[in-house]
């Protein structure tokens, strides 16, 4: 069985780099891939408005549609602004690129940290909200929300590891089904109400909604504050709008045009569904309460509050039960699959940041399916941590959600204003100037809207928002530290301008670690001889006097002319004496290079690793930090490793092959000399196999393949 068969089953066959163009998305697939977050947010944004207004009791519910209109205006303004972004910056950097180019690197990092928090919370909120909607339709699942949410994140991770196009095709049907379902529910409800005069009542419409303070309706400043808080909660509907500007490279050509068209399609559909759900909530008398037990007077004992969309669909389809279950099913699916927007946006952003040296370079590498696999896995892990930390409660997670979104909105819009202003200074063509001035005006209006929302969010949600802000600060500091590290490494590694500046070592002193005379040791010494170092010696560590004496005797009997050096170890430790000896060699001849050869076993089965220890691995790790020291592993493949992966026969001059008799006399000039890492360490370095201190060490099968 091929070693990578489980991986192939999970993510599919590897794709060639020149197949990247085949993974690009047409608009019909790009819409569900990048817009599913924004579209799905209409399932919980109206509910957040109702929940916030419930604090003032039934008297404040009628403000929901006015708040919905303002949210819709802000959404259209933001979408119009982002249409300018995708044309001006089509490389996929999105808000990060806009802020970096126009405000500087620090502003770009602020946006990047905000976007990363937003993407992580998108996955957490979408999956937990989807589970909450499913539980509303299937009460038997209540109590298993955490396990279901984590499982869904893992499934989404696996699907995205298969590649953007495949995951997009898989998610297209549920996304379009959700759009058809919600719009169909809106049309069906309006026809029933206005065409047939049917009365549609949500299950909560018959309850009396009490304010939380028990003193009646709020007034004055308290009411204004509540309305602003409800508005900020409703702005959750804007989350995901920025994903398309970050994902422009994933579109088919013409990329910018297709991205802008998809953005407009998304906005039109999202606004229609958002306002439709708010209207149906008003029509059916749907009520939501922060504390249903205390606020909903008249509710039965042990009443479990369903989501707003579940109550609306149950009322609209009261004479058609399959419609209710269809809405519940597609809502759960779209909310879960909305996380796919983040799984497409976060890895791309991570790749750009890694390319700019603000994140580990591994995030810039594409996996077998040409997706940024490391970024996908990192996002899934971070989302699971948030889900577990907040008990898979979507209402608690949503409170953290929109801070990062609107930080990036503001930085992006202000950056675009500077972008157009800079271009206008040099542009003389009247038509182009008119277009730039119009674009600047759109971005200015967008900035005013998003700035107002951000201020409201910070004022009304600071008790929860600080967690998101603190996470952003941590990410910002971490990225600055990573960049400093990479800059420091680059400065150290920069090539000298003059070749004469490179100082070559005077001599090379080679040592081969041995413990006994066996085939791995002979191979290591034979290989070391081929390198023709200036001096060569075998080194063993005396952890057992009897074994050391036996080794000396056999060494002499064979007449091996390579000198054998014995290092004393009164505490039966291997690594320390070898390090001290190498250090002394370097101290006595600072311009010499010490080359250490370590023979190692290669085993073929995982359980065989348990039978060997890791002293060679530890020794190699310590030697790597010693300047002027080179470490070479000389693998000896055991039969179990050869059964897993056939190896070519050792063909170095004078090498010992399996099945051949051991040479009786090995002299200088004749390959097949002795030597195995002495009790020294070695990944079961054949050298440490006698391990008096139990410190021999298992080589990893990956060494064989290398």
C-alpha positions, 0 to 999 in steps of 0.5 A, a space after each residue: 500500500 503506498 505510504 500516502 494512500 490515506 492522504 490521496 483518499 482525503 484530498 485527491 491526487 496531486 495536481 501539477 503546478 501548470 494546472 493552476 489555471 484549471 482551478 480558477 472560478 467562473 462567476 456562477 461558482 465564485 458567487 457561492 464560494 466568496 459570497 456565501 458568508 455575506 448571504 448567510 448572514 441574513 439568517 442571523 442578522 435580523 435575529 440580532 436586531 430583534 434580540 437587542 430590541 427585546 431589552 426594551 420590551 415589545 414597544 421597541 420591536 417596531 423599530 426593526 424595519 427602520 434599522 434594517 433600512 439603514 443597514 441595507 444602505 450601509 451595505 450598498 455603500 460598502 459594496 459600491 466602495 469595494 467595486 472600486 477596490 477590485 478594479 484598482 487592486 486586483 492582485 488579491 491583497 484586498 484591504 491589506 494591500 490597499 492599506 499598505 500601499 496608501 498608509 504604510 506597512 503598520 496600517 497594513 498589519 492592522 488591517 491584516 490582523 483585523 481580517 484574520 480575526 474576522 476570518 476565524 470568527 466567520 468560521 466559528 459563527 457560521 458553524 455554530 449558527 448553522 448547528 443552532 438552526 438545525 437544532 431548532 428543527 431537530 430538538 433531539 440534537 440539543 446538547 450536542 452543539 459543541 461536538 457538531 460544530 467542531 466536526 463541521 469545521 473539520 469536514 470543511 477543512 477536509 473539503 477545502 484541502 481538496 482545492 478551491 474549485 472542488 469545494 466551490 462546486 460542492 457548496 454551490 448547490 446549498 448556496 443557491 438552494 438557500 437563496 431560492 428557499 428564502 426568496 421563495 418563502 418571501 414570495 409565498 408569504 406575501 401571496 398568502 397574506 395579500 392574495 388569500 388573506 391568510 393569518 400567519 403567526 409565529 409561535 412567539 407572537 402570542 407571548 408578551 415580551 417584557 423589558 429586561 429591567 421590568 420598568 417598562 419601555 426605555 426613553 431618551 438617551 437609553 432608547 437611542 443607545 439601544 437603537 444604536 446597539 441594535 443597528 451595530 448588531 444588524 451590521 453583522 449582515 455586512 460580514 463577508 463583503 470584503 472576501 471578494 476583493 481578497 479573492 480576485 486572483 481566484 476568478 477567471 479572466 477578466 478577473 476584476 470585471 468578474 469580481 465586481 459583477 459578482 460583488 454586485 450580484 451578492 449585494 442585490 440578493 443579500 439586501 433583498 433577503 435581509 429586508 424580506 426576512 425583517 418584513 416577514 418577522 413583523 408580519 408574523 409577530 416574531 419575537 426574540 428574547 435575550 432571556 426567554 424564561 423571564 421576558 416571554 410572559 405566557 410561554 409554556 414551561 421549559 420553552 426553548 426559543 427557536 431561531 427567528 428564521 425558524 419561527 418565520 418559516 414555520 409560520 409562513 409554511 404552516 400549511 406546507 410542512 415540507 417548506 419549513 424543513 427545507 428552509 431549516 435544512 438549507 439554512 443550516 447548510 448555508 450557515 455552515 458552508 458560509 465558513 467556506 468564504 473564510 477558508 478561501 480568504 484566510 489562506 490567500 491573505 496568509 500567503 501574501 503576508 508570508 510572502 511579505 515575511 510577516 507570517 511563516 513562509 510555510 503559509 505561502 506554499 501550495 499543497 498537492 491540490 494547489 490550495 494553501 493547505 497550511 493556511 487552511 489547517 491553521 484557520 480550522 485550528 484557530 476556529 475550533 479554539 474559539 468554538 470551544 472557548 465560547 461553548 459553541 454559543 453563536 450569540 456570544 461569538 457574534 458580539 466579537 464579530 464585526 469589530 475586525 470587519 469594520 476596522 478593515 473597512 475603514 482602513 480600506 476606504 481611507 486608503 482608496 481615497 488617498 489612492 484616487 487623490 494621488 492619481 488625480 495629481 498627475 492625471 490630465 485626461 478629463 474623462 479619467 479624472 471624472 471617473 477618479 473623482 466619482 470613485 473617490 466620492 463613492 469611497 468617501 461616502 463608504 468611509 463615512 458609513 463604515 466609520 459611523 458603524 465602527 464608532 457605534 460598535 466600539 461604544 455599544 459593544 466594548 464589553 465584548 469587543 475587547 476580546 477581538 481587539 486584544 486578539 488583533 493586538 497580539 497578531 500585530 505584535 507577532 507579525 512584527 516579531 516574525 518580520 524582524 526575525 526574517 530581516 535579521 536572518 536575511 542580513 546575516 545570510 546576504 552574500 558577500 560582494 567580493 568572493 575574497 570575503 569568503 574565508 575557507 577552512 584551513 583543514 577538515 577534521 572528520 570523525 566517525 562515531 562508533 559503538 561496535 564493528 558492524 555493517 552500519 559502522 563500516 559503511 559510515 567509515 567507508 563513506 567518510 574516507 571517500 570525502 578525503 578529509 585532512 584527518 580522519 578518526 573514529 570516536 567511541 564513548 566509554 559507557 561500559 568498560 567491557 564493551 569498550 575493551 571488546 571494541 578495542 580488541 576487535 579493532 586491533 585484530 582487524 588491523 584498522 589503521 584509522 585511529 580509534 579515540 575513546 572518550 570517557 563518560 563517568 556518568 554514562 552519558 553520550 552527548 556531552 562527551 562528544 560535544 566537549 570533544 568537538 568543542 576542544 577540536 574547534 578551540 585548538 584549531 579555530 579555522 578547521 572544520 569538524 565533520 561528524 559522521 553518524 551511522 543510523 538505522 532506518 526502520 520500516 514500521 512505526 512500532 519499530 521506532 518504539 524499540 530504539 531511542 533518539 540519542 542521535 537525533 538529540 546529538 545532531 540537534 546539539 551539533 547544529 548549533 556549533 559553528 564550524 561543525 558539519 553533521 552527516 547522517 549515514 543511513 543503514 536500511 534494515 529489511 523492514 524499510 526495504 520491504 516498504 520502499 525498495 532501496 538501491 544497493 550501496 555502490 560506494 567503492 569498497 562498501 559492504 553489501 548485505 549478504 556479503 561476508 564481513 571483511 576480516 582485515 580492513 586497512 587504510 586505503 581499503 574501503 569498508 573501514 570501521 566505525 559506528 557512532 559510539 555509544 555516542 548518540 545516533 538515531 538508533 544510530 547504529 552507533 548507539 545501539 549498545 546504549 548503556 544509558 538507554 540512549 540509542 535512538 531510532 531513526 525515522 523512516 523519512 530519513 530513508 526516503 531522503 
